Amino acid sequence: MEIRERFIKYLIEERSMARTSLSAYLYDYNEFNAYMRDHKHKPLREAGHADVVSYLMYLRESGRSQATINRKLAAVRSLFQMLIQSGEVAQDPTLNIKSPRLQRKAVEFLSVKEVEKLLEQPDDSTKGIRDRALLELLYASGLRVSEISMANLSDLNLRIGFITCTGQHGKARVIPIGRPARAALETYVYEGRETLLRDKKDDGALFLNYAGDRISRQGVWKLLKEYAQKAGLESKLSPQILRNSFAAHMIQNGADIKSLQDLLGHEDITATQIFVSVTKNRIMDVYDKTHPRA
């Protein structure tokens, strides 16, 4: 069995890695393998500390973000943990290479009115029916873009109103879906999806592209950009901002932090707590700008 196939097996069995993270790690494996072959002219098993450092410098010079570089380092580290475990290498070349701490960016989110304006944009065409359902689900559930892309029809329960999602680290969570999203999804599932599928074999993907295949993360980004432009929100919209909006609006309306953590699929509650401070800051800004005796 080749290293790549064994790495897949290791990530699934030893690390219980979710599909979304697995695809990213395999991409990172391929890139590191190509770097060792094309730049260092040796197999990745022979990579040393200096090779990994030069790879990280190569990524930085290529314009990759620090978050992306950190993930790629984590993938390489996992690879060598597997190779050490199997006795193929004696030392881990990633030892003593630390991932720089990321500076936390200001959390951006839309107002309720901005979200409503966005959700009004899709028309009644087959594409519009799909896009309305996707946008409604993004905002109703707070799913990550990768989770939307990987969602299957079998994950959806329209009768009760929830979707089951397997997120990062392979942990499943059940997320309720509100009435507007359920209505949009029902129209899409029973009308739009069948039209997009045409005569293709149904692999069970929830959201399909024009070719009848599973919509990609890039496809979701593309349609978001299209509707953001129509709604006049082009400069401030991404799947993450819509996810942030879900979280911020839940907090503003009284959601407790633990329930929100479960809905978002955060391992660490500190990742969720940022929305509490952000919404407090927004409230203070509104008060300062609008109250006559602020």
C-alpha positions as CSV (number, residue, x, y, z in Angstrom):
1,M,0.0,0.0,0.0
2,E,1.4,3.4,-1.0
3,I,2.1,6.1,1.6
4,R,-0.9,8.2,0.4
5,E,-3.4,5.4,0.9
6,R,-1.9,4.5,4.2
7,F,-2.1,8.1,5.3
8,I,-5.8,8.2,4.4
9,K,-6.3,5.0,6.5
10,Y,-4.3,6.5,9.4
11,L,-6.3,9.8,9.4
12,I,-9.6,7.9,9.3
13,E,-8.8,5.2,11.8
14,E,-6.3,6.8,14.2
15,R,-7.4,10.4,14.0
16,S,-11.2,9.9,13.3
17,M,-10.9,12.7,10.8
18,A,-14.0,14.2,9.2
19,R,-14.4,14.1,5.4
20,T,-13.9,17.9,5.1
21,S,-10.6,17.9,7.0
22,L,-9.5,14.7,5.2
23,S,-9.8,16.2,1.8
24,A,-7.7,19.3,3.0
25,Y,-5.0,17.0,4.5
26,L,-4.8,15.0,1.3
27,Y,-4.3,18.1,-0.7
28,D,-1.6,19.2,1.7
29,Y,0.1,15.8,1.4
30,N,0.1,16.0,-2.4
31,E,1.6,19.5,-2.3
32,F,4.4,18.5,0.2
33,N,5.2,15.4,-1.8
34,A,5.4,17.5,-5.0
35,Y,7.7,20.0,-3.3
36,M,10.0,17.3,-2.1
37,R,10.1,15.8,-5.5
38,D,10.5,18.9,-7.6
39,H,12.5,21.2,-5.3
40,K,14.5,18.8,-3.1
41,H,14.7,15.8,-5.6
42,K,14.2,13.2,-2.9
43,P,11.3,11.2,-1.5
44,L,9.4,12.7,1.4
45,R,10.5,9.9,3.7
46,E,14.0,11.5,3.6
47,A,12.8,15.0,4.5
48,G,14.8,16.6,7.3
49,H,14.2,19.6,9.6
50,A,15.7,22.0,7.0
51,D,13.5,20.7,4.3
52,V,10.3,21.3,6.3
53,V,11.5,24.8,7.2
54,S,12.3,25.6,3.5
55,Y,8.9,24.3,2.5
56,L,7.2,26.6,5.0
57,M,9.2,29.5,3.6
58,Y,8.2,28.5,0.1
59,L,4.5,28.6,1.1
60,R,4.9,32.0,2.7
61,E,6.7,33.4,-0.4
62,S,3.8,31.9,-2.5
63,G,1.4,34.2,-0.7
64,R,-0.3,31.6,1.5
65,S,-2.0,32.9,4.6
66,Q,-0.6,32.0,8.0
67,A,-3.7,29.9,8.8
68,T,-3.2,27.9,5.6
69,I,0.5,27.4,6.4
70,N,-0.3,26.2,9.9
71,R,-2.8,23.7,8.6
72,K,-0.2,22.4,6.1
73,L,2.4,22.0,8.8
74,A,-0.2,20.1,10.9
75,A,-0.7,17.7,7.9
76,V,3.0,17.1,7.5
77,R,3.3,16.5,11.2
78,S,0.5,13.9,11.1
79,L,2.2,12.3,8.1
80,F,5.5,11.8,10.0
81,Q,3.7,10.6,13.1
82,M,2.3,7.8,11.0
83,L,5.8,7.1,9.5
84,I,7.4,7.0,12.9
85,Q,4.6,4.7,14.2
86,S,5.2,2.3,11.3
87,G,9.0,2.4,11.9
88,E,9.8,3.9,8.5
89,V,11.5,7.0,9.8
90,A,13.4,7.4,13.1
91,Q,12.9,11.1,13.7
92,D,10.2,13.7,13.2
93,P,11.5,16.6,11.0
94,T,8.7,18.8,12.3
95,L,9.9,18.7,15.9
96,N,10.6,22.1,17.4
97,I,8.8,23.8,14.5
98,K,6.0,25.8,16.1
99,S,2.9,27.2,14.3
100,P,2.8,31.0,14.9
101,R,-0.2,32.1,16.9
102,L,-2.7,33.8,14.6
103,Q,-3.9,37.3,15.4
104,R,-7.6,37.2,15.9
105,K,-9.3,39.3,13.3
106,A,-12.3,41.5,14.1
107,V,-15.5,39.4,13.7
108,E,-17.7,40.7,10.9
109,F,-21.4,39.9,10.6
110,L,-24.4,41.3,8.8
111,S,-27.4,43.0,10.3
112,V,-30.7,41.3,10.3
113,K,-31.9,43.7,7.5
114,E,-28.8,42.9,5.4
115,V,-29.5,39.2,5.7
116,E,-33.1,39.7,4.7
117,K,-32.0,41.7,1.7
118,L,-29.6,38.9,0.7
119,L,-32.3,36.2,1.0
120,E,-34.6,38.2,-1.2
121,Q,-32.3,38.0,-4.2
122,P,-32.7,34.5,-5.7
123,D,-35.5,34.3,-8.4
124,D,-37.9,31.4,-9.1
125,S,-35.7,29.7,-11.7
126,T,-34.3,26.3,-11.0
127,K,-31.0,27.9,-10.1
128,G,-32.8,30.5,-7.9
129,I,-34.7,27.7,-6.1
130,R,-31.5,25.9,-5.3
131,D,-29.7,29.1,-4.3
132,R,-32.5,30.3,-2.0
133,A,-32.5,26.9,-0.2
134,L,-28.7,27.0,0.2
135,L,-28.6,30.6,1.5
136,E,-31.5,30.0,3.9
137,L,-29.8,26.9,5.2
138,L,-26.5,28.6,5.6
139,Y,-28.1,31.4,7.8
140,A,-30.6,29.0,9.6
141,S,-27.9,26.5,10.6
142,G,-24.6,28.3,10.8
143,L,-23.0,25.5,8.8
144,R,-19.4,25.9,7.5
145,V,-19.1,26.1,3.7
146,S,-17.4,22.8,3.6
147,E,-20.3,21.2,5.6
148,I,-22.8,22.6,3.2
149,S,-20.9,21.2,0.2
150,M,-20.6,17.8,1.9
151,A,-24.2,17.6,3.1
152,N,-26.2,14.7,1.8
153,L,-30.0,14.4,1.2
154,S,-30.1,11.7,3.9
155,D,-28.8,14.2,6.5
156,L,-31.9,16.3,6.1
157,N,-35.2,15.7,8.0
158,L,-37.8,18.1,6.6
159,R,-40.7,16.5,8.5
160,I,-39.3,17.4,11.9
161,G,-37.0,20.2,10.7
162,F,-33.3,19.4,11.3
163,I,-30.1,18.5,9.5
164,T,-27.4,16.2,10.8
165,C,-23.8,17.4,10.2
166,T,-20.5,15.6,10.6
167,G,-18.1,18.4,11.2
168,Q,-14.4,18.7,12.2
169,H,-12.9,15.8,14.1
170,G,-15.8,13.5,12.9
171,K,-18.2,14.8,15.5
172,A,-21.8,14.7,14.5
173,R,-24.3,17.4,15.6
174,V,-28.0,17.9,15.0
175,I,-29.1,21.4,14.0
176,P,-32.7,22.6,13.9
177,I,-34.0,24.4,10.8
178,G,-36.5,27.2,11.0
179,R,-39.7,27.4,9.0
180,P,-38.4,29.7,6.1
181,A,-35.4,27.5,5.5
182,R,-37.6,24.3,5.6
183,A,-40.0,25.8,3.1
184,A,-37.1,26.8,0.7
185,L,-35.5,23.3,1.1
186,E,-38.8,21.5,0.4
187,T,-39.3,23.4,-2.8
188,Y,-35.7,22.7,-3.8
189,V,-35.7,19.0,-2.9
190,Y,-39.0,18.2,-4.6
191,E,-38.7,20.5,-7.6
192,G,-35.3,22.1,-8.2
193,R,-33.0,19.2,-7.3
194,E,-34.7,16.7,-9.7
195,T,-34.3,19.2,-12.6
196,L,-30.6,19.6,-11.8
197,L,-30.1,15.9,-11.5
198,R,-31.5,15.2,-15.0
199,D,-30.6,11.6,-16.0
200,K,-27.4,11.4,-13.8
201,K,-27.0,8.7,-11.2
202,D,-27.9,10.2,-7.8
203,D,-25.0,10.0,-5.4
204,G,-27.1,11.6,-2.6
205,A,-25.5,15.0,-2.5
206,L,-27.9,17.6,-1.1
207,F,-26.9,20.6,-3.3
208,L,-26.1,20.0,-6.9
209,N,-24.4,22.1,-9.6
210,Y,-25.6,22.5,-13.2
211,A,-23.9,19.2,-14.2
212,G,-25.9,17.3,-11.6
213,D,-22.8,16.8,-9.4
214,R,-22.2,17.8,-5.8
215,I,-21.7,21.6,-5.5
216,S,-18.1,22.5,-4.5
217,R,-17.0,25.0,-1.9
218,Q,-15.9,27.3,-4.8
219,G,-19.4,26.9,-6.2
220,V,-20.9,28.1,-2.9
221,W,-18.5,31.1,-2.8
222,K,-19.4,32.0,-6.4
223,L,-23.2,32.1,-5.8
224,L,-22.7,34.1,-2.6
225,K,-20.6,36.6,-4.5
226,E,-23.3,36.9,-7.1
227,Y,-26.1,37.6,-4.6
228,A,-23.9,39.8,-2.4
229,Q,-23.4,42.1,-5.5
230,K,-27.1,42.1,-6.2
231,A,-27.9,43.0,-2.6
232,G,-25.1,45.7,-2.4
233,L,-23.1,43.7,0.1
234,E,-20.2,42.7,-2.2
235,S,-17.4,44.0,0.0
236,K,-18.6,42.3,3.2
237,L,-19.9,38.9,2.4
238,S,-18.4,35.4,2.6
239,P,-19.7,32.1,3.9
240,Q,-17.9,32.7,7.2
241,I,-19.6,36.1,7.6
242,L,-23.0,34.5,7.1
243,R,-22.0,31.9,9.8
244,N,-20.9,34.7,12.0
245,S,-24.2,36.4,11.5
246,F,-26.1,33.3,12.5
247,A,-24.1,33.2,15.8
248,A,-24.3,37.0,16.5
249,H,-28.0,37.1,15.9
250,M,-28.6,34.1,18.2
251,I,-26.6,35.8,21.0
252,Q,-28.5,39.0,20.5
253,N,-31.8,37.2,20.9
254,G,-30.8,35.5,24.1
255,A,-29.1,32.2,23.1
256,D,-26.9,30.7,25.8
257,I,-23.3,30.2,25.0
258,K,-23.2,26.4,25.5
259,S,-26.1,25.8,23.1
260,L,-24.5,28.0,20.5
261,Q,-21.2,26.1,20.9
262,D,-23.0,22.9,20.2
263,L,-24.8,24.4,17.1
264,L,-21.6,25.8,15.7
265,G,-19.6,22.6,16.4
266,H,-16.8,24.4,18.3
267,E,-14.5,22.1,20.2
268,D,-13.4,25.0,22.5
269,I,-16.0,27.3,24.0
270,T,-13.6,30.3,23.8
271,A,-14.1,30.2,20.0
272,T,-17.8,30.8,20.7
273,Q,-17.4,33.4,23.5
274,I,-16.0,35.9,21.0
275,F,-19.6,36.4,19.7
276,V,-20.7,37.5,23.1
277,S,-18.1,40.3,23.3
278,V,-18.7,41.3,19.7
279,T,-22.4,41.7,20.1
280,K,-21.8,43.7,23.3
281,N,-19.5,46.0,21.4
282,R,-22.1,46.4,18.7
283,I,-24.8,47.3,21.2
284,M,-22.5,49.9,22.9
285,D,-21.8,51.4,19.5
286,V,-25.5,51.7,18.7
287,Y,-26.2,53.2,22.1
288,D,-23.4,55.7,21.8
289,K,-24.6,56.8,18.4
290,T,-28.3,56.9,19.0
291,H,-29.1,57.6,22.6
292,P,-29.6,61.4,23.3
293,R,-27.9,61.2,26.7
294,A,-25.1,58.7,25.8
